[in-house]
Amino acid sequence: MTADVPDKLVYKRSVYALLTDPLEDYFDNHLHPRPDAFAMVSTACGRGYVAHWRMSRGKLYLARIQPFAMPLHLNESLKDAYQRHFAMVFGSVPSPKFANWFSGELRLGYGDLDDRFDTCYVYQNGLKLQVLRGVLVEQVRAK
């Protein structure tokens, strides 16, 4: 088994590996079915996509969804491809999308990887963010 490529989160001007999958809550709670474009094509990304998030003014936003194997249509720009895949889930709602469906803990990793584990990413440093309906309520340094 291989560890999934993590989502990314921009928080306080730094980019972190997001070791939690908030978009899965959206799919799991049947707020929207998982698009076929996000099917698993590799054990390196079992959920089929990499999401890019940002925490802005204490709120969690989904900025972009990128299928792990992202085909481009003829004459399509990368930006247009990102917008097309975002629209598969959220329709005509523009990105970024406020993640009000998510409540729980966001685990962020940074620094060197501890490569002793092959089923998950373990970083030397981390943060835990508690989120309630998309709003940051607490930050705790992990490790």
Secondary structure, DSSP 8 states (H G I E B T S, - for coil): ------EEEEETTEEEEE-S-HHHHHHHTTSS---GGG----TT-TTSEEEEEEEETTEEEEEEEEESS----TT--HHHHHHHHHHHHHTT--SSEE-TT--EEEEEEEEEE-TT-SSS--EEEEEEEEEETTEEEEEEEE-
